[in-house]
Amino acid sequence: MDMEKVNSMDFSEFVDVFGNIVEKCPLIAAAVWSQRPFSDLEDLENHFFAFIDALPRSGQEGILRCHPDLAGRDLQQGTLTAESQREQSQAGLTSLDTRDRLRLQRLNAQYRERFGFPFVLVARLSNRATVLRELDRRLHCQPESELRTALGEVKKISHLRLTDLLGAHSATVEPQRGWGSERQQDASGRGDPAPQAGWGLERQSIHPHKGSGELKQSHE
């Protein structure tokens, strides 16, 4: 798929194609659509990243809560999105032995209790040993630092999913400005766009649907 096709998509087609770039957050794709035309992959993904960065903390945590636990209930019940199913499979998380599965469940529960959102990691660039090691390590991080780390992982996942759709030559993740705390720290100084009328949506706060994990629009 080339950018000419992307820029020619109507609203419904764009949201249908890009609605799960950020896991279970089609509202972000809906907002990004109004920013056409996009010059290239980096331009497109920067609009997704700017939306995430402009959200209040509650909205950013809501994005993280849309992600499933790794090797968790959604995997066991067969309710993962197609993208998450493929990514967890690539990490070997669909074939864990009983011991590793129980250990991962225990660590996931501890992580959720500590931070209020699930552990997010780029599964396709990891393996079962890496997942367990990183989960154990990040469980001891400070909440502010861990929020930035988790959002950085969301952006890496989004980059790889966009690369899949657009057929770019390389799907490797290389550090880019905007994938860590530095973009959040610099955003106010550079005047990054906020999710308001210019995004094609009314000004909003974003919260997960209770019971579904998806985002919804609120005019509270």
Secondary structure, DSSP 4 states (H G I P E B T S, - for coil): --HHHHHH--HHHHHHHHTTSSTT-HHHHHHHHTTPPP-SHHHHHHHHHHHHHHS-HHHHHHHHHTSPPTTSHHHHHT---HHHHHHHHHTTGGG--HHHHHHHHHHHHHHHHHHSS-----GGG--HHHHHHHHHHHTTS-HHHHHHHHHHHHHHHHHHHHHHHHT-S-------TTSSHHHHHHHHHHTPPPSSGGGTS-S-EEEEPTTT--EEEE--
